[in-house]
């Protein structure tokens, strides 16, 4: 019984630690000295067709975002400060041509698995 308890505690701890190690931050230049820092390992295409990724301004806080590559719409799903945004699907922002957000969209859409 004691061994089962150890495995129950060790497995989630190992999974959490492996996620922290898996971060592969990459800086994407977006112009005029500005940049976006994206965890390249977090980029994934969801079953809903959106591309999800984690980004950071280079600080300790990060946020999970999603983009619709076809419609060029961005969504803020959650951030470290406020947590989950329950109505994020209804709050998409159109990404304008020539904007820094368009460069981020192009990068994550090109690197989505």
PyMOL commands that set and color helices and strands:
alter all, ss='L'
color gray80, all
select helices_A, chain A and resi 2-21+40-42+88-91+100-110
alter helices_A, ss='H'
color red, helices_A
select strands_A, chain A and resi 25-31+34-39+44-45+51-56+62-68+73-79+83-84+93-94
alter strands_A, ss='S'
color yellow, strands_A
deselect
rebuild
show_as cartoon
